[in-house]
């Protein structure tokens, strides 16, 4: 079942509480001893000891990050997340890699297994646009690309939205330049895997 905005906020809040609780435990466990030593060092030797109340010692093993299964609280598994993230990154790389003398169909075919049919149609139309092809041939434009995932913008049971930065090395007329663009890459489940449902610059893409 998909999470509502309120449920997602509660889930994030729950994760914060869990991590904060671990931090408080560690702070109390180490801070109380420092406080006791400080009080003893500042008390005159001739004064009668003031009555003190001792809190019960905290027992049990020290918590560690491995003791919390974060994915058990999320609407997807670790495998789902890893698979979706890998497809999002590889698609961004493929999108920014092309040649002026390459058949537009071959360019889109590299991305087709990673996208929905509707998005593949949009990519076909964009790659075959006469103005785009003519300009690339005129400039003899060649682009190679790399990509990194920056963050997870939103999540649901069957949808993940990543922010990814594509870095292009573009050669035009013998001159090479570098450009970068951050994208919102919306992933959706398809069969047993994940594909790109939507792709756009981060400032206009899925929020």
Biotite code that builds the C-alpha atoms (Angstrom):
import biotite.structure as struc

atoms = struc.array([
    struc.Atom([0.000, 0.000, 0.000], chain_id="A", res_id=1, res_name="UNK", atom_name="CA", element="C"),
    struc.Atom([1.372, 3.439, -0.982], chain_id="A", res_id=2, res_name="UNK", atom_name="CA", element="C"),
    struc.Atom([2.256, 5.828, 1.808], chain_id="A", res_id=3, res_name="UNK", atom_name="CA", element="C"),
    struc.Atom([0.402, 9.107, 2.118], chain_id="A", res_id=4, res_name="UNK", atom_name="CA", element="C"),
    struc.Atom([2.358, 12.330, 2.709], chain_id="A", res_id=5, res_name="UNK", atom_name="CA", element="C"),
    struc.Atom([1.454, 12.135, 6.400], chain_id="A", res_id=6, res_name="UNK", atom_name="CA", element="C"),
    struc.Atom([2.601, 8.507, 6.652], chain_id="A", res_id=7, res_name="UNK", atom_name="CA", element="C"),
    struc.Atom([5.907, 9.302, 4.947], chain_id="A", res_id=8, res_name="UNK", atom_name="CA", element="C"),
    struc.Atom([6.495, 12.182, 7.347], chain_id="A", res_id=9, res_name="UNK", atom_name="CA", element="C"),
    struc.Atom([5.718, 9.917, 10.300], chain_id="A", res_id=10, res_name="UNK", atom_name="CA", element="C"),
    struc.Atom([8.110, 7.292, 8.943], chain_id="A", res_id=11, res_name="UNK", atom_name="CA", element="C"),
    struc.Atom([10.950, 9.800, 8.609], chain_id="A", res_id=12, res_name="UNK", atom_name="CA", element="C"),
    struc.Atom([10.139, 11.099, 12.087], chain_id="A", res_id=13, res_name="UNK", atom_name="CA", element="C"),
    struc.Atom([10.255, 7.548, 13.429], chain_id="A", res_id=14, res_name="UNK", atom_name="CA", element="C"),
    struc.Atom([13.697, 6.995, 11.929], chain_id="A", res_id=15, res_name="UNK", atom_name="CA", element="C"),
    struc.Atom([14.918, 10.208, 13.515], chain_id="A", res_id=16, res_name="UNK", atom_name="CA", element="C"),
    struc.Atom([13.555, 9.131, 16.907], chain_id="A", res_id=17, res_name="UNK", atom_name="CA", element="C"),
    struc.Atom([15.289, 5.743, 16.661], chain_id="A", res_id=18, res_name="UNK", atom_name="CA", element="C"),
    struc.Atom([18.627, 7.297, 15.794], chain_id="A", res_id=19, res_name="UNK", atom_name="CA", element="C"),
    struc.Atom([18.192, 10.036, 18.394], chain_id="A", res_id=20, res_name="UNK", atom_name="CA", element="C"),
    struc.Atom([17.434, 7.425, 21.064], chain_id="A", res_id=21, res_name="UNK", atom_name="CA", element="C"),
    struc.Atom([20.678, 5.641, 20.271], chain_id="A", res_id=22, res_name="UNK", atom_name="CA", element="C"),
    struc.Atom([22.556, 8.946, 20.523], chain_id="A", res_id=23, res_name="UNK", atom_name="CA", element="C"),
    struc.Atom([20.960, 9.813, 23.885], chain_id="A", res_id=24, res_name="UNK", atom_name="CA", element="C"),
    struc.Atom([21.838, 6.400, 25.268], chain_id="A", res_id=25, res_name="UNK", atom_name="CA", element="C"),
    struc.Atom([25.477, 6.838, 24.342], chain_id="A", res_id=26, res_name="UNK", atom_name="CA", element="C"),
    struc.Atom([25.552, 10.405, 25.681], chain_id="A", res_id=27, res_name="UNK", atom_name="CA", element="C"),
    struc.Atom([24.069, 9.419, 29.049], chain_id="A", res_id=28, res_name="UNK", atom_name="CA", element="C"),
    struc.Atom([26.313, 6.370, 29.353], chain_id="A", res_id=29, res_name="UNK", atom_name="CA", element="C"),
    struc.Atom([29.500, 8.388, 28.941], chain_id="A", res_id=30, res_name="UNK", atom_name="CA", element="C"),
    struc.Atom([28.451, 11.774, 30.324], chain_id="A", res_id=31, res_name="UNK", atom_name="CA", element="C"),
    struc.Atom([27.389, 10.576, 33.810], chain_id="A", res_id=32, res_name="UNK", atom_name="CA", element="C"),
    struc.Atom([30.898, 9.339, 34.637], chain_id="A", res_id=33, res_name="UNK", atom_name="CA", element="C"),
    struc.Atom([32.479, 12.642, 33.620], chain_id="A", res_id=34, res_name="UNK", atom_name="CA", element="C"),
    struc.Atom([30.017, 14.522, 35.808], chain_id="A", res_id=35, res_name="UNK", atom_name="CA", element="C"),
    struc.Atom([30.785, 12.337, 38.872], chain_id="A", res_id=36, res_name="UNK", atom_name="CA", element="C"),
    struc.Atom([34.537, 12.849, 38.536], chain_id="A", res_id=37, res_name="UNK", atom_name="CA", element="C"),
    struc.Atom([34.064, 16.594, 38.238], chain_id="A", res_id=38, res_name="UNK", atom_name="CA", element="C"),
    struc.Atom([31.981, 16.812, 41.420], chain_id="A", res_id=39, res_name="UNK", atom_name="CA", element="C"),
    struc.Atom([34.492, 14.798, 43.445], chain_id="A", res_id=40, res_name="UNK", atom_name="CA", element="C"),
    struc.Atom([37.430, 16.901, 42.294], chain_id="A", res_id=41, res_name="UNK", atom_name="CA", element="C"),
    struc.Atom([35.787, 20.158, 43.338], chain_id="A", res_id=42, res_name="UNK", atom_name="CA", element="C"),
    struc.Atom([34.591, 19.037, 46.827], chain_id="A", res_id=43, res_name="UNK", atom_name="CA", element="C"),
    struc.Atom([36.876, 20.192, 49.775], chain_id="A", res_id=44, res_name="UNK", atom_name="CA", element="C"),
    struc.Atom([38.433, 17.290, 51.708], chain_id="A", res_id=45, res_name="UNK", atom_name="CA", element="C"),
    struc.Atom([37.340, 18.697, 55.096], chain_id="A", res_id=46, res_name="UNK", atom_name="CA", element="C"),
    struc.Atom([33.680, 19.040, 54.180], chain_id="A", res_id=47, res_name="UNK", atom_name="CA", element="C"),
    struc.Atom([31.229, 16.341, 55.024], chain_id="A", res_id=48, res_name="UNK", atom_name="CA", element="C"),
    struc.Atom([30.070, 14.470, 51.962], chain_id="A", res_id=49, res_name="UNK", atom_name="CA", element="C"),
    struc.Atom([26.736, 15.752, 50.729], chain_id="A", res_id=50, res_name="UNK", atom_name="CA", element="C"),
    struc.Atom([24.018, 13.179, 50.383], chain_id="A", res_id=51, res_name="UNK", atom_name="CA", element="C"),
    struc.Atom([23.665, 12.059, 46.811], chain_id="A", res_id=52, res_name="UNK", atom_name="CA", element="C"),
    struc.Atom([21.142, 9.984, 44.996], chain_id="A", res_id=53, res_name="UNK", atom_name="CA", element="C"),
    struc.Atom([22.536, 7.406, 42.618], chain_id="A", res_id=54, res_name="UNK", atom_name="CA", element="C"),
    struc.Atom([20.641, 6.506, 39.471], chain_id="A", res_id=55, res_name="UNK", atom_name="CA", element="C"),
    struc.Atom([20.546, 2.863, 38.514], chain_id="A", res_id=56, res_name="UNK", atom_name="CA", element="C"),
    struc.Atom([23.335, 1.932, 36.126], chain_id="A", res_id=57, res_name="UNK", atom_name="CA", element="C"),
    struc.Atom([22.376, 1.455, 32.500], chain_id="A", res_id=58, res_name="UNK", atom_name="CA", element="C"),
    struc.Atom([22.988, -2.128, 31.512], chain_id="A", res_id=59, res_name="UNK", atom_name="CA", element="C"),
    struc.Atom([22.901, -3.966, 28.239], chain_id="A", res_id=60, res_name="UNK", atom_name="CA", element="C"),
    struc.Atom([25.011, -3.891, 25.092], chain_id="A", res_id=61, res_name="UNK", atom_name="CA", element="C"),
    struc.Atom([25.909, -0.625, 23.420], chain_id="A", res_id=62, res_name="UNK", atom_name="CA", element="C"),
    struc.Atom([23.629, -0.098, 20.417], chain_id="A", res_id=63, res_name="UNK", atom_name="CA", element="C"),
    struc.Atom([25.189, -0.020, 16.982], chain_id="A", res_id=64, res_name="UNK", atom_name="CA", element="C"),
    struc.Atom([23.878, 0.955, 13.531], chain_id="A", res_id=65, res_name="UNK", atom_name="CA", element="C"),
    struc.Atom([23.768, -2.729, 12.610], chain_id="A", res_id=66, res_name="UNK", atom_name="CA", element="C"),
    struc.Atom([21.222, -3.365, 15.379], chain_id="A", res_id=67, res_name="UNK", atom_name="CA", element="C"),
    struc.Atom([18.526, -1.404, 13.504], chain_id="A", res_id=68, res_name="UNK", atom_name="CA", element="C"),
    struc.Atom([17.022, -2.869, 10.347], chain_id="A", res_id=69, res_name="UNK", atom_name="CA", element="C"),
    struc.Atom([16.009, 0.391, 8.667], chain_id="A", res_id=70, res_name="UNK", atom_name="CA", element="C"),
    struc.Atom([14.598, -1.391, 5.623], chain_id="A", res_id=71, res_name="UNK", atom_name="CA", element="C"),
    struc.Atom([12.053, -3.224, 7.778], chain_id="A", res_id=72, res_name="UNK", atom_name="CA", element="C"),
    struc.Atom([10.452, 0.209, 8.365], chain_id="A", res_id=73, res_name="UNK", atom_name="CA", element="C"),
    struc.Atom([10.423, 1.190, 4.672], chain_id="A", res_id=74, res_name="UNK", atom_name="CA", element="C"),
    struc.Atom([7.916, 0.272, 1.918], chain_id="A", res_id=75, res_name="UNK", atom_name="CA", element="C"),
    struc.Atom([10.673, -1.382, -0.157], chain_id="A", res_id=76, res_name="UNK", atom_name="CA", element="C"),
    struc.Atom([13.570, -3.778, 0.386], chain_id="A", res_id=77, res_name="UNK", atom_name="CA", element="C"),
    struc.Atom([17.278, -3.073, 0.209], chain_id="A", res_id=78, res_name="UNK", atom_name="CA", element="C"),
    struc.Atom([17.398, -5.029, -3.061], chain_id="A", res_id=79, res_name="UNK", atom_name="CA", element="C"),
    struc.Atom([14.604, -2.847, -4.489], chain_id="A", res_id=80, res_name="UNK", atom_name="CA", element="C"),
    struc.Atom([16.459, 0.321, -3.535], chain_id="A", res_id=81, res_name="UNK", atom_name="CA", element="C"),
    struc.Atom([19.791, -0.856, -4.934], chain_id="A", res_id=82, res_name="UNK", atom_name="CA", element="C"),
    struc.Atom([18.249, -2.034, -8.206], chain_id="A", res_id=83, res_name="UNK", atom_name="CA", element="C"),
    struc.Atom([16.239, 1.162, -8.736], chain_id="A", res_id=84, res_name="UNK", atom_name="CA", element="C"),
    struc.Atom([19.245, 3.360, -7.932], chain_id="A", res_id=85, res_name="UNK", atom_name="CA", element="C"),
    struc.Atom([21.465, 1.464, -10.372], chain_id="A", res_id=86, res_name="UNK", atom_name="CA", element="C"),
    struc.Atom([18.936, 1.781, -13.209], chain_id="A", res_id=87, res_name="UNK", atom_name="CA", element="C"),
    struc.Atom([18.477, 5.504, -12.489], chain_id="A", res_id=88, res_name="UNK", atom_name="CA", element="C"),
    struc.Atom([22.219, 6.118, -12.696], chain_id="A", res_id=89, res_name="UNK", atom_name="CA", element="C"),
    struc.Atom([22.768, 3.999, -15.832], chain_id="A", res_id=90, res_name="UNK", atom_name="CA", element="C"),
    struc.Atom([19.850, 5.665, -17.606], chain_id="A", res_id=91, res_name="UNK", atom_name="CA", element="C"),
    struc.Atom([21.233, 9.137, -16.852], chain_id="A", res_id=92, res_name="UNK", atom_name="CA", element="C"),
    struc.Atom([24.593, 8.074, -18.313], chain_id="A", res_id=93, res_name="UNK", atom_name="CA", element="C"),
    struc.Atom([22.949, 6.666, -21.467], chain_id="A", res_id=94, res_name="UNK", atom_name="CA", element="C"),
    struc.Atom([20.801, 9.767, -21.915], chain_id="A", res_id=95, res_name="UNK", atom_name="CA", element="C"),
    struc.Atom([23.869, 12.017, -22.030], chain_id="A", res_id=96, res_name="UNK", atom_name="CA", element="C"),
    struc.Atom([25.929, 9.791, -24.372], chain_id="A", res_id=97, res_name="UNK", atom_name="CA", element="C"),
    struc.Atom([25.466, 10.217, -28.141], chain_id="A", res_id=98, res_name="UNK", atom_name="CA", element="C"),
    struc.Atom([27.142, 10.990, -31.481], chain_id="A", res_id=99, res_name="UNK", atom_name="CA", element="C"),
    struc.Atom([26.112, 13.250, -34.363], chain_id="A", res_id=100, res_name="UNK", atom_name="CA", element="C"),
    struc.Atom([26.511, 10.374, -36.863], chain_id="A", res_id=101, res_name="UNK", atom_name="CA", element="C"),
    struc.Atom([24.559, 7.833, -34.810], chain_id="A", res_id=102, res_name="UNK", atom_name="CA", element="C"),
    struc.Atom([21.117, 6.592, -35.835], chain_id="A", res_id=103, res_name="UNK", atom_name="CA", element="C"),
    struc.Atom([18.603, 8.134, -33.365], chain_id="A", res_id=104, res_name="UNK", atom_name="CA", element="C"),
    struc.Atom([16.934, 4.733, -33.016], chain_id="A", res_id=105, res_name="UNK", atom_name="CA", element="C"),
    struc.Atom([20.212, 3.166, -31.864], chain_id="A", res_id=106, res_name="UNK", atom_name="CA", element="C"),
    struc.Atom([20.581, 5.943, -29.293], chain_id="A", res_id=107, res_name="UNK", atom_name="CA", element="C"),
    struc.Atom([17.114, 5.318, -27.844], chain_id="A", res_id=108, res_name="UNK", atom_name="CA", element="C"),
    struc.Atom([17.478, 1.524, -28.069], chain_id="A", res_id=109, res_name="UNK", atom_name="CA", element="C"),
    struc.Atom([20.244, 1.703, -25.446], chain_id="A", res_id=110, res_name="UNK", atom_name="CA", element="C"),
    struc.Atom([17.754, 3.233, -23.015], chain_id="A", res_id=111, res_name="UNK", atom_name="CA", element="C"),
    struc.Atom([14.626, 1.308, -24.060], chain_id="A", res_id=112, res_name="UNK", atom_name="CA", element="C"),
    struc.Atom([15.073, -1.638, -21.620], chain_id="A", res_id=113, res_name="UNK", atom_name="CA", element="C"),
    struc.Atom([15.364, 0.861, -18.742], chain_id="A", res_id=114, res_name="UNK", atom_name="CA", element="C"),
    struc.Atom([12.213, 2.919, -19.396], chain_id="A", res_id=115, res_name="UNK", atom_name="CA", element="C"),
    struc.Atom([8.450, 2.573, -19.674], chain_id="A", res_id=116, res_name="UNK", atom_name="CA", element="C"),
    struc.Atom([6.929, 2.320, -23.183], chain_id="A", res_id=117, res_name="UNK", atom_name="CA", element="C"),
    struc.Atom([5.482, 5.834, -22.874], chain_id="A", res_id=118, res_name="UNK", atom_name="CA", element="C"),
    struc.Atom([8.859, 7.342, -21.980], chain_id="A", res_id=119, res_name="UNK", atom_name="CA", element="C"),
    struc.Atom([10.518, 5.405, -24.823], chain_id="A", res_id=120, res_name="UNK", atom_name="CA", element="C"),
    struc.Atom([8.066, 7.030, -27.246], chain_id="A", res_id=121, res_name="UNK", atom_name="CA", element="C"),
    struc.Atom([8.944, 10.479, -25.907], chain_id="A", res_id=122, res_name="UNK", atom_name="CA", element="C"),
    struc.Atom([12.657, 9.728, -26.264], chain_id="A", res_id=123, res_name="UNK", atom_name="CA", element="C"),
    struc.Atom([12.110, 8.540, -29.862], chain_id="A", res_id=124, res_name="UNK", atom_name="CA", element="C"),
    struc.Atom([10.376, 11.787, -30.731], chain_id="A", res_id=125, res_name="UNK", atom_name="CA", element="C"),
    struc.Atom([13.019, 13.954, -29.091], chain_id="A", res_id=126, res_name="UNK", atom_name="CA", element="C"),
    struc.Atom([15.990, 12.139, -30.639], chain_id="A", res_id=127, res_name="UNK", atom_name="CA", element="C"),
    struc.Atom([14.504, 12.267, -34.152], chain_id="A", res_id=128, res_name="UNK", atom_name="CA", element="C"),
    struc.Atom([13.569, 15.966, -34.054], chain_id="A", res_id=129, res_name="UNK", atom_name="CA", element="C"),
    struc.Atom([14.964, 17.483, -37.295], chain_id="A", res_id=130, res_name="UNK", atom_name="CA", element="C"),
    struc.Atom([16.335, 20.572, -35.599], chain_id="A", res_id=131, res_name="UNK", atom_name="CA", element="C"),
    struc.Atom([18.278, 18.536, -33.022], chain_id="A", res_id=132, res_name="UNK", atom_name="CA", element="C"),
    struc.Atom([19.785, 16.211, -35.632], chain_id="A", res_id=133, res_name="UNK", atom_name="CA", element="C"),
    struc.Atom([20.742, 19.031, -37.990], chain_id="A", res_id=134, res_name="UNK", atom_name="CA", element="C"),
    struc.Atom([22.461, 21.022, -35.258], chain_id="A", res_id=135, res_name="UNK", atom_name="CA", element="C"),
    struc.Atom([24.428, 18.046, -33.979], chain_id="A", res_id=136, res_name="UNK", atom_name="CA", element="C"),
    struc.Atom([25.584, 17.157, -37.483], chain_id="A", res_id=137, res_name="UNK", atom_name="CA", element="C"),
    struc.Atom([26.566, 20.738, -38.194], chain_id="A", res_id=138, res_name="UNK", atom_name="CA", element="C"),
    struc.Atom([28.621, 20.911, -34.984], chain_id="A", res_id=139, res_name="UNK", atom_name="CA", element="C"),
    struc.Atom([29.816, 17.296, -35.327], chain_id="A", res_id=140, res_name="UNK", atom_name="CA", element="C"),
    struc.Atom([28.752, 16.972, -31.707], chain_id="A", res_id=141, res_name="UNK", atom_name="CA", element="C"),
    struc.Atom([29.905, 14.014, -29.628], chain_id="A", res_id=142, res_name="UNK", atom_name="CA", element="C"),
    struc.Atom([28.982, 13.583, -25.982], chain_id="A", res_id=143, res_name="UNK", atom_name="CA", element="C"),
    struc.Atom([30.089, 11.109, -23.341], chain_id="A", res_id=144, res_name="UNK", atom_name="CA", element="C"),
    struc.Atom([28.554, 11.138, -19.899], chain_id="A", res_id=145, res_name="UNK", atom_name="CA", element="C"),
    struc.Atom([28.841, 9.997, -16.317], chain_id="A", res_id=146, res_name="UNK", atom_name="CA", element="C"),
    struc.Atom([26.341, 10.328, -13.488], chain_id="A", res_id=147, res_name="UNK", atom_name="CA", element="C"),
    struc.Atom([26.096, 10.322, -9.708], chain_id="A", res_id=148, res_name="UNK", atom_name="CA", element="C"),
    struc.Atom([23.066, 9.942, -7.471], chain_id="A", res_id=149, res_name="UNK", atom_name="CA", element="C"),
    struc.Atom([22.697, 12.893, -5.121], chain_id="A", res_id=150, res_name="UNK", atom_name="CA", element="C"),
    struc.Atom([19.713, 12.024, -2.932], chain_id="A", res_id=151, res_name="UNK", atom_name="CA", element="C"),
    struc.Atom([16.304, 10.386, -2.639], chain_id="A", res_id=152, res_name="UNK", atom_name="CA", element="C"),
    struc.Atom([13.617, 13.027, -3.171], chain_id="A", res_id=153, res_name="UNK", atom_name="CA", element="C"),
    struc.Atom([10.530, 10.920, -2.402], chain_id="A", res_id=154, res_name="UNK", atom_name="CA", element="C"),
    struc.Atom([9.455, 7.318, -1.948], chain_id="A", res_id=155, res_name="UNK", atom_name="CA", element="C"),
    struc.Atom([6.423, 5.035, -1.968], chain_id="A", res_id=156, res_name="UNK", atom_name="CA", element="C"),
    struc.Atom([5.876, 1.297, -2.232], chain_id="A", res_id=157, res_name="UNK", atom_name="CA", element="C"),
    struc.Atom([6.063, 1.260, -6.028], chain_id="A", res_id=158, res_name="UNK", atom_name="CA", element="C"),
    struc.Atom([7.859, 4.534, -6.741], chain_id="A", res_id=159, res_name="UNK", atom_name="CA", element="C"),
    struc.Atom([11.212, 6.121, -5.933], chain_id="A", res_id=160, res_name="UNK", atom_name="CA", element="C"),
    struc.Atom([12.341, 9.563, -7.071], chain_id="A", res_id=161, res_name="UNK", atom_name="CA", element="C"),
    struc.Atom([16.102, 10.110, -7.205], chain_id="A", res_id=162, res_name="UNK", atom_name="CA", element="C"),
    struc.Atom([18.032, 13.298, -7.816], chain_id="A", res_id=163, res_name="UNK", atom_name="CA", element="C"),
    struc.Atom([20.917, 12.503, -10.163], chain_id="A", res_id=164, res_name="UNK", atom_name="CA", element="C"),
    struc.Atom([23.587, 14.739, -11.652], chain_id="A", res_id=165, res_name="UNK", atom_name="CA", element="C"),
    struc.Atom([24.645, 13.984, -15.211], chain_id="A", res_id=166, res_name="UNK", atom_name="CA", element="C"),
    struc.Atom([28.121, 15.201, -16.223], chain_id="A", res_id=167, res_name="UNK", atom_name="CA", element="C"),
    struc.Atom([28.714, 15.516, -19.957], chain_id="A", res_id=168, res_name="UNK", atom_name="CA", element="C"),
    struc.Atom([31.970, 15.903, -21.892], chain_id="A", res_id=169, res_name="UNK", atom_name="CA", element="C"),
    struc.Atom([30.861, 17.496, -25.163], chain_id="A", res_id=170, res_name="UNK", atom_name="CA", element="C"),
    struc.Atom([33.000, 17.970, -28.257], chain_id="A", res_id=171, res_name="UNK", atom_name="CA", element="C"),
    struc.Atom([31.813, 20.461, -30.890], chain_id="A", res_id=172, res_name="UNK", atom_name="CA", element="C"),
    struc.Atom([33.927, 21.500, -33.847], chain_id="A", res_id=173, res_name="UNK", atom_name="CA", element="C"),
    struc.Atom([37.025, 20.059, -32.203], chain_id="A", res_id=174, res_name="UNK", atom_name="CA", element="C"),
    struc.Atom([36.495, 21.935, -28.927], chain_id="A", res_id=175, res_name="UNK", atom_name="CA", element="C"),
    struc.Atom([35.618, 20.081, -25.720], chain_id="A", res_id=176, res_name="UNK", atom_name="CA", element="C"),
    struc.Atom([33.604, 21.433, -22.824], chain_id="A", res_id=177, res_name="UNK", atom_name="CA", element="C"),
    struc.Atom([32.026, 20.021, -19.689], chain_id="A", res_id=178, res_name="UNK", atom_name="CA", element="C"),
    struc.Atom([28.466, 20.578, -18.534], chain_id="A", res_id=179, res_name="UNK", atom_name="CA", element="C"),
    struc.Atom([26.391, 19.215, -15.673], chain_id="A", res_id=180, res_name="UNK", atom_name="CA", element="C"),
    struc.Atom([22.670, 19.026, -15.019], chain_id="A", res_id=181, res_name="UNK", atom_name="CA", element="C"),
    struc.Atom([20.697, 17.674, -12.072], chain_id="A", res_id=182, res_name="UNK", atom_name="CA", element="C"),
    struc.Atom([17.675, 15.562, -12.959], chain_id="A", res_id=183, res_name="UNK", atom_name="CA", element="C"),
    struc.Atom([14.682, 14.095, -11.149], chain_id="A", res_id=184, res_name="UNK", atom_name="CA", element="C"),
    struc.Atom([14.547, 10.411, -12.122], chain_id="A", res_id=185, res_name="UNK", atom_name="CA", element="C"),
    struc.Atom([11.239, 8.771, -11.224], chain_id="A", res_id=186, res_name="UNK", atom_name="CA", element="C"),
    struc.Atom([11.463, 4.995, -10.918], chain_id="A", res_id=187, res_name="UNK", atom_name="CA", element="C"),
    struc.Atom([8.492, 2.615, -10.948], chain_id="A", res_id=188, res_name="UNK", atom_name="CA", element="C"),
    struc.Atom([8.140, -1.136, -10.555], chain_id="A", res_id=189, res_name="UNK", atom_name="CA", element="C"),
    struc.Atom([7.895, -3.239, -13.702], chain_id="A", res_id=190, res_name="UNK", atom_name="CA", element="C"),
    struc.Atom([7.551, -6.973, -13.307], chain_id="A", res_id=191, res_name="UNK", atom_name="CA", element="C"),
    struc.Atom([10.347, -8.017, -10.999], chain_id="A", res_id=192, res_name="UNK", atom_name="CA", element="C"),
    struc.Atom([12.455, -4.914, -11.581], chain_id="A", res_id=193, res_name="UNK", atom_name="CA", element="C"),
    struc.Atom([12.429, -1.137, -11.864], chain_id="A", res_id=194, res_name="UNK", atom_name="CA", element="C"),
    struc.Atom([12.261, 1.207, -14.878], chain_id="A", res_id=195, res_name="UNK", atom_name="CA", element="C"),
    struc.Atom([12.328, 4.962, -15.423], chain_id="A", res_id=196, res_name="UNK", atom_name="CA", element="C"),
    struc.Atom([8.812, 6.403, -15.513], chain_id="A", res_id=197, res_name="UNK", atom_name="CA", element="C"),
    struc.Atom([9.717, 10.094, -15.848], chain_id="A", res_id=198, res_name="UNK", atom_name="CA", element="C"),
    struc.Atom([12.889, 12.091, -16.390], chain_id="A", res_id=199, res_name="UNK", atom_name="CA", element="C"),
    struc.Atom([13.314, 15.874, -16.306], chain_id="A", res_id=200, res_name="UNK", atom_name="CA", element="C"),
    struc.Atom([15.545, 18.624, -14.888], chain_id="A", res_id=201, res_name="UNK", atom_name="CA", element="C"),
    struc.Atom([15.253, 18.612, -11.102], chain_id="A", res_id=202, res_name="UNK", atom_name="CA", element="C"),
    struc.Atom([13.573, 22.010, -10.921], chain_id="A", res_id=203, res_name="UNK", atom_name="CA", element="C"),
    struc.Atom([10.665, 20.909, -13.138], chain_id="A", res_id=204, res_name="UNK", atom_name="CA", element="C"),
    struc.Atom([10.586, 17.142, -12.545], chain_id="A", res_id=205, res_name="UNK", atom_name="CA", element="C"),
    struc.Atom([8.507, 15.106, -10.081], chain_id="A", res_id=206, res_name="UNK", atom_name="CA", element="C"),
    struc.Atom([8.576, 16.538, -6.572], chain_id="A", res_id=207, res_name="UNK", atom_name="CA", element="C"),
])
